[in-house]
Amino acid sequence: MTTLKPAKGLLLIAEPTITGDLSFNRSVVLIADHTKSGSIGFILNKELDFTLRDLLPDIQGNFKVYNGGPVEQDNLYFIHKVPDLIPDSIEIASGIYWGGNFEVVKGLINENLISENEIKFFLGYSGWEHEQLNEELSAHSWIVAENPDHKDILNKKPRTFWKDKMMQLGGNYVIWSNAPENPSYN
């Protein structure tokens, strides 16, 4: 397997050995930014038990909200694929964007001009300080993987996304894809 270096737009897939970490166990993280000073990403497959309307009653849509990571969990973030509709968006990779004017987003939702397959919301983000991510990669906590379907990343099924990535990695990862989330259940 080719070892990739972290970069904006790539995925971090939690190694099967990360157990007991509620945030990152079986996580797939989209790297939204990666510089010499650190990295930022969003966990794509950890759906929370409430909707955007639960957080913001003036929103008319029942968009799902995800746990983006353990940092700043009292802040709302979003990624999307409609930069032409959302001013001030930052491109992560071809076809996928981060942030933008939230007042415009609220209007788009309330007017039914944007759908859940175009935008994804997160409480918090995943963050790594300078060299922290490299240390975790050296400790075999993460696998850096290509993200061949940037535009479809918002439509992946959260419950099977990690398992699907394990299957794609092949080899011993296929065995791990079917292991129980908590090894003590075995």
Protein Blocks (a to p, Z undefined) as FASTA:
>chain_A
ZZddddehiacdddfklghilklgopacddfbdcfkbccdddfklccfbdfklmmmmbcb
fcdcddfbjehklbccdddfbfklmghiacfbghiaeejjfklmmmmmmnopacfklbcc
dedjddddehklmmmmmnopaccdddfblmlmmmpcfklmmmmmmmmngmjllmmmmpcf
blklZZ
